[in-house]
């Protein structure tokens, strides 16, 4: 498998563990959260299980996923619908996105994200390149995106839906090469977000907090203000590992949605540059492997999975610096989330398996 990409992933996971360990100290001031439970979820289920998933997926021939793509997608959809079953769905922060089975809770949308990419890669790889047939290329993509969109929006998970749609759009563009359709989809996405702002208060509040954080300092604008303070406190070299002040009762989610702010406060501008370079290297190496994939399915699979992880990472960092609205997205390989870490690392195992069969350039 590609050693460079593997090195980047392992570096992010190892470094992310230390960042998470420091950020989790902020939970000691919150009596509602069990520190030991969070550490177990992240260390054992997330990192331990994720690395096992990466190893296992890297050994499964990637074209195997194509044979079962439709059933994998159906499984992801069915699993995500279980959150609406009263005895299984778990609500948190006004959203129902988790399933609890025998005391074990997880977010099924993480599975649906990967299932969506596998299904789209399968469909587009069967369509002739540069095809202008609407029913062969555009219609299936729109139909599948609408299905996952309805499920995600009912869960009040607009952020995950936008990430999935963007990953699908990247695969669509690579296979079709039609800028016109891509621009139409982007315009439709903007219109959708505006409409959602009128329908859902949580979308409106996030947009307003991005435009003017001072308008509701102790409400929707609180996290953005505290994130900017944390980033500013970092200066050039940071306050030092474990020395973040904002993680104690100021940042609402120091181990999740705001973990980058904690990192920036402790490691400063130089640390942020290193982290950005690591994710940039992840993108370039991933896309380089996509160009060397032996077939269209492998190429599209890598593009979809790499785009999904990279876009989520940069949107998370951008939100902490008020370059994007506060989306509530975790930082891949670093933020707390056993299910997210396990699924993300397993997805990277699929990418690494594709890299085993890459073509040699002359």
Secondary structure, DSSP 4 states (H G I P E B T S, - for coil): --HHHHHHHHHHHHHHHHHHHHHGGGGGG-TTS-HHHHHHIIIIIIIIHHHHHHHHHTTS-TTHHHHTHHHHHHHHHHHHHGGGSTTTEEEETTEEEEEEETTEEE-THHHHHHHHHHHHHHHHHTSPTT---IIIIIHHHHHHHHHHHHHHHHTT-HHHHHHHHHHHHHHHHHHH--HHHHHHHHHHHHHHHHHHHHH-HHHHHHHHHHH-GGGGTTTTTHHHHHHHHHHHHHTTT-S-TT--STTTTTSTTTTTTTHHHHHHHHHHHHHHHHHHHHHHHHHHHHHHHHHT-SSHHHHHHHHHHHHHHHHHHHHHHHHHTTSS-------TTTSS-HHHHHHHHHHHHHHHHHHTTPPPP-
